[in-house]
Every structure is written in C-alpha cells, then in structure tokens.
Amino acid sequence: MNLNVDFCGIKFPNPTVLASGYLGVTGASMVNCVKNGCGGVTAKSLFMEERLGHPNPTVLTYPGGIINAIGLCGEGIKKAGHEFKIYAKKCPNNPLIGSVAGKNIKELIEVAEIMDTYPVDIIELNFSCPNVDDEMGRPIACDINTTFKATKAIRAVTKKPISVKLSPNVPNIGMIAKQAEEAGADAITAINTVGPGMLIDIYTRKPILANKVGGIGGMGIKPIAVRCVYDIYKNVSIPIIATGGISNGKDAIEMMMAGGTLLGIGSAIAYHDMKAFEMITNKIHEFMEEEGFDDIADLVGLAHHS
Amino acid sequence: MTLLSPKIDRIIENNPTFRTYVFKHHLSAKPGQFIMLWLPEVDEIPISIGWQEEDEFHLGIAKVGDFTEALFKNVKVGDRLGIRGPFGKPFDLKDSKKIMLIGGGSGTPPMLSLAQKAKKKGIETTVVLGARTKELLLYENKFKELDCDLHVATNDGSKGHKGYCTDIVEEKLKTHEIDCIYTCGPELMMYKIAEIAKENNIECQVSLERFMKCGFGICGQCCIDGTGLRVCKDGPVFDSKIALQHQEFGKYRRTASGIKENL
C-alpha cells in the first residue's frame, strides 16, 4: 500500500503537513513535529521585517473551535534563514514549505526572492491572513485581480513550486483559485481562517483577544473547508493542500475526497497533541485497507466522481 | 478551555515587590502547573499556581514588568481577572521518600504547592529558599506550617546562610540522602542545580519559563532549541536530564518575535 504523496514533483512520506502558523516557529520545533510523524512542515509566515505580533491574549479555544489573532509575529525573513537550515539538515526526507507574507505586493516579491535562496521545497504565498492591517484594506486573496497580479509577480522571481493560500471569506473561492492557476501557481492551499470573529467575556465585559477580532479555525470550520476544497478542485487542475479543522483521520479522508492531495494539520494538535499526525496517517491506512485502496492518490477528489 | 473570570478575594502584600492574589475557586491544579492570567486591555501572561485549598487558590506575583506594574497599581480586591488553565506538565513526586525543594525568589510559589502535596503523602521534605535579602524570602511561615525542614540563604546574609541557596544544596547533599530535587527560580540557579544533581546522580526536575501565547501547545512561541519541546505543554516542568539537552537552557530565550536574547 502506498501512502507516499507526490506533490508538484516533491515526495512526502505521508499526506500530513504541519499547517502554517502552528509550531513552525523554529527549526527545532519543526524537527520535533517530524519526530512525531508529520510528512512535511510549513514554517510560520515571514515578512521582510521583524514583527512582534499582537499582545496577548492571542489564542483561545471555545467549544467547537479556536480563535487567534497572533498577528504574524516573526523575526523577519533575513534573520530566519538559520531555522530553515537547521530543519533541512535534520529532516532531508520531509519537505519544507516556506510561507511568504507582505504588507503589499512589492514586499511579497522581496520576501519570496529571499525565501527562494533558502532550503525550502515549496513556497506558500500567504495572501489571506486576516490579522494584518493590509494597506489595501483586505487580504489579497479576497480580490480576484489582485490574486492574479500578486501570483504572477512572484512566479517571475522563483522556479520553486508555489502554492497560493486562499481565504474562505469570499463568495467565489473556486474562481480565485483558477486565477492563481492561470497566473502560474503550482498548487493551492485552502483554507485560511474563517471570520474574523470575536469573543467577549461577560464578567469583565471586554472582548478577550487583545486585537478584539481574530481568525476562526478548529473543528467548527471543517464543513466550510471541505466545501472550499471541493469548489477549488472543480475549478483547477493543480493540486491542493487542504487545511481547516481537520481533527481526526475521518476528517482527513473527507478532505482528500473533496480534493486535497496534502493535508494541513493544525488544530488537531490542540485536540490530540503531537500524536495527531500519526493518528491521522494510521486512520487513512486503516481505511484504505478496509475499503480496498492501494494508492493514497486514488482517494483524491473521489467525491467528485459520478 | 473556557475562560474563568473570578473575583479577587484578597491580596496579601508579601513585600513591596511581591503580592499573593487569592481567588475563591476550586482550580484542582497539580503542583507545577500554570494559568494564563489576563488583565483586560493590558496583557495575558503565564503565572505558576501556588498554595491551593479545596475552595481557593493563590497566585504569587512579582512586580517585574508592564503587566505586573499595571496589576499592582490598578487592580483591587473584588476586581475580576481572566484565567485560562491550568496548563502544563506538573512536577512528578514518583515514589520518592525524601525530597528537596529549592525556591529562588519569585519561583517559590510552585514549590509551596508541591510541598503541600508532598507532606500530604508523608514525604520527608527539605526546603531551601533563596533571595537577595531577608525581606524578599517568601512563604517561610507556610513551609513551617507544613512542617518542612526549612533552610534559607540570602545574598547579603541578612538571614540564614550568606550566599546562594545552591551552597546549602551542595552542603546538604554531602550528608543527606535525597531521592529527587525539585526547583523553580532564576534559570541560572536551576541550571546550576541541574548540574549538581547530575554530579551527585540524583533525579531532578526544573520548572522553566518562556514567552507564551496559546498556553496549550499549538502556537510554537515557547519551543526550546535543541529538543524543540514546548515549555507550555511538554513542560514547564522538565526532568533535568532533558533540560540539559535544551541547548538554550541557562543561556538564552526568545522574544515575542523570536529573536534570541541572552539570559
């Protein structure tokens, strides 16, 4: 039975990938995720400059989900290079996805140019983080034309595979994915967080997040993620890193049937801790055995077949 | 993990730079665990849980930064604070018969919580407290109430041994058999204790502190170099043999953005 995944010509030993924004802060932390069974990792999004992010509280759970407004903290692309090197040296068989962010297209290009020189296998374009005050007033991935323009500009500065990370907070995610594909994207990552949302503590009478609003992830958004991945799969022929509320093996299989080739795992760590990766891969293995599948690739997009 | 927002029942001023905030709530935390304490419109920080009773718990807090300055200045008895937790891996008493607890300055509260549990289990408990000067020694009476064998060290010699608590530890270990050492305090002190434990071939557990965000192991902010382990979830309590594998233990930590800064 084959659980290896070929994604844009890159080999993953299993379909689970640490999703961006979870634990991908340091090289050592990403190595620890691989020790716990993930097939590959996505590092945290980086801007050109150092960013402190929002003050705490930044991450909260509630029944059904997780809300966060971390605000993309990071040491900046130039200083982060050594973390990628630590990881690539220790985990040569587990691909590394570098996530690129920017306040505008110019910055995105500059960050991508530097990311291109690092030992990353795939470059993910974070066009959809809701926690950044975008100069354009909203994430790039909320606009079909800007998505095309930004993808095309970055396509010109790297030969590595690029995956465009999309926002679910649009009426036409399938069409936006199509524009990214036409602009030269090799893959789509979907979805980023839903919302934004807010939680208020009724006793202190205040929004709990310091940023007041934050993106919603976790098990509650899975049906939205499944629908988005389904729509994208229908509209493009490039592969998809499906992510958003996958909290167990059944969710993972569901997401593959919607059209995901790789699976971004994040909130499952909150529910099952580090064993989440192995648990999900084992469940997929068990399911394939029970249902008579030999190759994991045969699960991808099954829900579209008539 | 739902947010609690209990009222402060009373505030004990232990010394001008350290207060104990008492909440009437059954937290059922294990010694060594922490909570994320939220002061609305200011910040949220990890705080170790101290003394606990059936219907109350204590948070011992030192005035060290913007959060704690705002807390000391603006928050009164009857006000509400936000609490998430308890989080983290607690101290493990295993099947020890004789233990030594070492609390350095504001690292003392979790040692008090651990002493409560150890004495309840009938474990012979030696406590060593260290501080710069006698006014800054914490919870001496509480440890005496628990009938611990108490020793203190002050840097200026105003009470007990003049010097560091590690001096007392080294001295005690020459004559006393100890099954396990537990410590919380300044990281350089804990590093020294981890090395002393290693030299003497004694089990040891240390409690680390790092900048945290989520508190439950998903955001990666508090991951430690060398092992990649998360202080909030795999710790804050680590076996000292594991801690000594953290390449940053006793050396550096990371800021909010992830830049390294020396201890």
Boltz contact constraints between the chains, C-beta under 6 A:
constraints:
  - contact:
      token1: [A, 22]
      token2: [B, 218]
      max_distance: 6.0
  - contact:
      token1: [A, 23]
      token2: [B, 220]
      max_distance: 6.0
  - contact:
      token1: [A, 25]
      token2: [B, 220]
      max_distance: 6.0
  - contact:
      token1: [A, 25]
      token2: [B, 223]
      max_distance: 6.0
  - contact:
      token1: [A, 25]
      token2: [B, 258]
      max_distance: 6.0
  - contact:
      token1: [A, 26]
      token2: [B, 223]
      max_distance: 6.0
  - contact:
      token1: [A, 28]
      token2: [B, 225]
      max_distance: 6.0
  - contact:
      token1: [A, 28]
      token2: [B, 228]
      max_distance: 6.0
  - contact:
      token1: [A, 29]
      token2: [B, 220]
      max_distance: 6.0
  - contact:
      token1: [A, 29]
      token2: [B, 223]
      max_distance: 6.0
  - contact:
      token1: [A, 29]
      token2: [B, 228]
      max_distance: 6.0
  - contact:
      token1: [A, 31]
      token2: [B, 228]
      max_distance: 6.0
  - contact:
      token1: [A, 32]
      token2: [B, 228]
      max_distance: 6.0
  - contact:
      token1: [A, 50]
      token2: [B, 257]
      max_distance: 6.0
  - contact:
      token1: [A, 51]
      token2: [B, 257]
      max_distance: 6.0
  - contact:
      token1: [A, 52]
      token2: [B, 256]
      max_distance: 6.0
  - contact:
      token1: [A, 52]
      token2: [B, 257]
      max_distance: 6.0
  - contact:
      token1: [A, 55]
      token2: [B, 43]
      max_distance: 6.0
  - contact:
      token1: [A, 56]
      token2: [B, 43]
      max_distance: 6.0
  - contact:
      token1: [A, 56]
      token2: [B, 44]
      max_distance: 6.0
  - contact:
      token1: [A, 57]
      token2: [B, 38]
      max_distance: 6.0
  - contact:
      token1: [A, 57]
      token2: [B, 44]
      max_distance: 6.0
  - contact:
      token1: [A, 58]
      token2: [B, 213]
      max_distance: 6.0
  - contact:
      token1: [A, 59]
      token2: [B, 213]
      max_distance: 6.0
  - contact:
      token1: [A, 59]
      token2: [B, 214]
      max_distance: 6.0
  - contact:
      token1: [A, 59]
      token2: [B, 219]
      max_distance: 6.0
  - contact:
      token1: [A, 61]
      token2: [B, 1]
      max_distance: 6.0
  - contact:
      token1: [A, 73]
      token2: [B, 256]
      max_distance: 6.0
  - contact:
      token1: [A, 73]
      token2: [B, 257]
      max_distance: 6.0
  - contact:
      token1: [A, 74]
      token2: [B, 258]
      max_distance: 6.0
  - contact:
      token1: [A, 75]
      token2: [B, 257]
      max_distance: 6.0
  - contact:
      token1: [A, 75]
      token2: [B, 258]
      max_distance: 6.0
  - contact:
      token1: [A, 75]
      token2: [B, 259]
      max_distance: 6.0
  - contact:
      token1: [A, 201]
      token2: [B, 3]
      max_distance: 6.0
  - contact:
      token1: [A, 201]
      token2: [B, 5]
      max_distance: 6.0
  - contact:
      token1: [A, 203]
      token2: [B, 5]
      max_distance: 6.0
  - contact:
      token1: [A, 203]
      token2: [B, 80]
      max_distance: 6.0
  - contact:
      token1: [A, 204]
      token2: [B, 5]
      max_distance: 6.0
  - contact:
      token1: [A, 204]
      token2: [B, 40]
      max_distance: 6.0
  - contact:
      token1: [A, 204]
      token2: [B, 80]
      max_distance: 6.0
  - contact:
      token1: [A, 206]
      token2: [B, 40]
      max_distance: 6.0
  - contact:
      token1: [A, 269]
      token2: [B, 218]
      max_distance: 6.0
  - contact:
      token1: [A, 270]
      token2: [B, 218]
      max_distance: 6.0
